[in-house]
Amino acid sequence: MLQDFLSVLFPCSGVLGRDFGGALWFYGGFSAYGFNFNGFLPGHDVMNYPWRKGAVSSCPWKTFSKVKIVIPYLDLKSQYQSIKTEIDKAVLSVLEGGQYVLGPEIEAFEKEFAAYCQTSNAVGVSSGTSALHLALLAAGVGPGDEVITVPFTFVATVAAIDYTGAKAVLADVDPETYTMDMKRLASAVTPKTKAIVPVHLYGQTADMDPLLEIAKKHKLAVIEDAAQAHGAEYKGRRAGSMGDMGCFSFYPGKNLGAFGEGGAVTTNNPEFAKKIRTLRDWGAEKKYHHDLKGFNYRLEALQGAILRVKLRHLEQWTEARRKLAGIYDQKLKAVGIKPPVVRSASRHVYHVYAVQVENRDNHWEGLAARGIHTNIHYPIPVHLQKAYSNLGYQTGDFPVSESLAKKVLSLPLYPEMNEDQVGEVVGVLRHRLMAR
């Protein structure tokens, strides 16, 4: 397997050399593969090393041929190049204007994003996590309360509940859509339950009608975790518009991503919007007059300007994702892999295109060795994370989430991708599956 990785890193027809030892970081969407190579550090010029000058004349492995394909998991550089003129103009305008935190760019973006989400209000904040935190606080969640969410999510969903002093109560997910199982939700409600946080995972909304009925019956707040669902729809209603509040992330890799951190809360409730605006800016409606104990959760003007540009392209990018997902669906079915299940009357926006495969980690590494970068969302459910062992759950409590964590593999999908690249991904995956 080592030589396969090295053939990606050094696509040459010569030899690699004997003096192996030192740190080489494999870059390609994974955080760190630590292969050792004579003091080679990130950023150094490979051409200056002795093995490239012929000083080393033998190799402990076969000669490596050129890699046929290299497909990244995400291509933000290409996205930037496609809108470079607009982005550069927007950024320069902010730099020249001198208003770098909140201000008119944020106000304009909030109006535009609220309209996009079919809500009357949007409040820009510093991240998707801070959006969840402030939405929970605006709903009155605090110590002694319980908030129901899912174990199969990014840890921020549960972390935000923890920040309020409330307890996260988990309900397993549906094995087909990977969103909250309504039967599990109903059984998780107790007299202490204050709110429900459904996670619109991978770009598909939770089953909101029965969820809202349960919330109404028990007088519970509904806060949508829509961090992966910009523009997703449920029966014609946009993500972020159905609950009391919706929480979005603008992390760079999101379908609508900033050039740094960012987030927003959407709502049709003006009182919630007012409270969140106050809490994000140190609890002050007027400068230096602090009515609430707030936070430094403000959105920077540069990010607002960038997001305004990208929002204008979001629908085009979303449709490109959906088209590519359809191509994946057809090709995967042909090789016996079940594509993602889309709930009827839903608009999936494919932030993540995840399939289930046996021996997932082996395929993950094998695809990387062929220059195809995939991802895993998520390898460990929240209830089995060491940091949240205090929730009192153990292995076996959420069998669907635990099974998904062992099998899901996120395939490359981004608007700049093409059909040939989709074919290459499926072809390599098919070859690996047939070889077993």
C-alpha positions, -999 to +999 in steps of 0.1 A: +000+000+000+029+024+007+042+023-028+007+030-041+006+062-020+041+072-031+031+067-068+005+094-062+030+117-046+059+112-070+044+105-105+078+099-121+093+071-141+126+071-123+135+058-089+128+071-054+159+063-035+171+046-003+176+074+021+141+072+035+135+087+069+121+122+079+087+136+077+066+137+045+031+149+048+006+135+023-017+163+012-050+156-006-080+162+016-068+141+045-053+157+075-020+139+078-005+107+064+029+106+080+053+089+055+089+095+062+113+109+038+147+125+045+137+158+060+113+166+032+089+192+047+058+209+032+067+237+009+102+225+001+113+223-036+114+186-044+136+193-074+165+203-051+167+170-033+195+146-042+173+117-053+160+139-081+196+148-092+206+112-095+226+110-063+205+080-053+206+052-077+184+024-064+148+019-051+134-006-027+101-008-047+091-010-083+095+019-106+064+041-103+044+051-134+025+083-137-008+086-120-037+084-145-061+106-125-062+130-096-096+139-084-099+161-053-127+158-029-134+195-033-120+221-056-123+255-040-095+269-062-114+263-094-145+278-078-126+310-069-112+312-104-147+310-119-158+341-100-125+358-094-134+391-109-165+395-088-148+383-056-118+405-060-140+435-066-161+428-035-131+423-013-114+454-025-145+474-019-146+463+018-109+470+022-113+505+008-144+511+028-128+506+062-158+488+078-145+454+086-169+439+113-207+438+107-218+470+088-236+475+055-222+444+038-235+421+066-268+439+066-272+434+028-262+398+030-287+391+058-315+405+037-305+385+007-299+353+025-333+356+044-351+360+011-332+330-003-343+309+027-379+321+026-377+338+060-381+374+071-349+375+091-313+363+089-286+372+114-250+367+104-227+352+131-192+339+133-198+302+126-224+275+123-216+265+159-223+300+172-255+301+152-267+269+171-256+283+204-274+316+200-305+300+186-307+277+216-303+306+240-329+327+221-353+298+226-347+299+263-327+267+266-305+264+297-294+243+326-318+216+336-333+214+301-330+185+276-326+190+239-332+161+215-308+156+185-291+128+167-258+110+173-249+108+136-238+144+131-208+166+134-199+171+170-208+209+169-245+200+171-241+185+205-214+209+216-238+239+212-264+222+234-236+216+260-226+253+259-261+263+272-258+240+302-286+218+288-283+180+282-283+165+248-307+135+245-300+115+214-324+098+190-311+074+163-314+081+126-335+065+099-314+039+080-325+051+046-322+089+048-298+092+078-319+119+093-338+117+126-361+087+131-395+101+141-404+070+162-371+074+181-378+111+185-413+105+200-399+081+226-371+105+236-394+133+248-396+138+285-410+165+308-375+181+307-374+184+269-372+220+258-362+218+221-356+195+191-326+200+168-331+180+136-300+178+115-305+182+077-277+158+070-256+158+037-280+182+021-314+166+027-338+179+053-352+158+081-389+146+078-402+179+091-440+175+091-442+147+117-414+164+137-433+197+138-464+178+150-445+163+178-430+196+187-464+213+187-479+186+208-453+190+235-447+228+231-411+224+220-389+248+201-375+235+168-341+246+157-330+233+124-293+224+120-291+233+083-253+236+082-252+212+052-285+222+036-283+256+019-312+256-005-325+222+004-363+219+004-391+198+020-424+199+002-415+233-013-403+248+019-366+258+023-344+245+050-342+271+078-378+283+073-398+255+089-387+255+125-385+284+149-350+290+137-326+276+112-288+275+117-263+276+088-226+273+085-205+291+059-174+271+065-154+272+032-163+237+021-201+242+024-223+246-006-223+283+003-189+289+019-170+319+030-133+324+027-130+317+064-156+310+092-191+323+092-227+313+100-263+326+102-295+321+120-328+324+100-362+330+116-396+345+110-398+355+147-386+392+151-380+387+188-356+358+182-338+378+156-335+408+179-321+387+208-296+369+186-284+403+171-278+415+207-261+383+219-237+381+190-223+416+199-216+413+236-252+416+246-253+453+236-280+469+215-262+502+219-224+504+220-210+500+256-245+494+270-247+457+278-282+445+286-273+407+283-243+386+289-233+382+252-205+369+230-181+380+203-199+361+176-199+388+149-196+381+112-168+399+094-176+423+066-152+406+042-170+373+046-204+391+041-191+406+008-178+373-004-210+354+006-231+380-013-212+372-045-214+335-040-251+335-031-258+348-066-242+316-080-256+292-055-286+280-075-264+273-105-239+254-083-267+235-066-281+223-099-247+213-111-244+192-079-278+176-085-270+168-121-237+151-110-255+132-082-279+119-108-250+106-129-235+090-098-268+074-091-270+057-125-234+046-126-234+032-090-267+013-096-250-003-126-222-017-104-244-028-075-239+001-051-270+017-036-271+055-042-283+079-015-321+077-008-340+110-015-372+115+003-402+122-020-411+159-024-376+168-012-349+188-029-315+173-019-286+197-025-258+171-021-234+188+002-221+153+007-226+123-016-222+094+007-226+057-001-222+026+021-195+001+014-181-028+034-144-026+043-148+012+040-114+022+054-096-001+029-115+015+000-108+050+013-071+043+013-072+025-020-090+053-038-065+077-024-037+056-038-053+061-072-055+099-068-092+099-058-098+118-026-128+108-006-139+116+029-158+100+059-188+118+074-186+106+102-163+078+115-174+080+151-210+089+163-211+116+189-223+093+217-190+073+213-168+103+213-146+105+245-155+141+250-192+133+253-190+101+274-208+121+302-240+117+282-241+082+295-245+063+262-225+032+252-218+010+222-251-005+210-274+023+221-278+036+185-272+007+161-281+026+129-257+054+136-230+030+146-234+009+115-233+040+092-202+052+109-184+020+098-197+021+062-203+056+048-178+069+023-182+104+008-174+105-028-160+136-046-188+160-057-185+197-065-200+220-092-167+221-111-165+183-115-174+167-148-191+135-159-158+118-169-145+123-134-176+108-119-170+078-143-134+075-131-145+074-094-171+048-100-148+028-122-121+026-096-145+018-069-161-010-091-127-025-098-119-026-061-152-042-052-148-068-080-113-077-068-126-088-035 
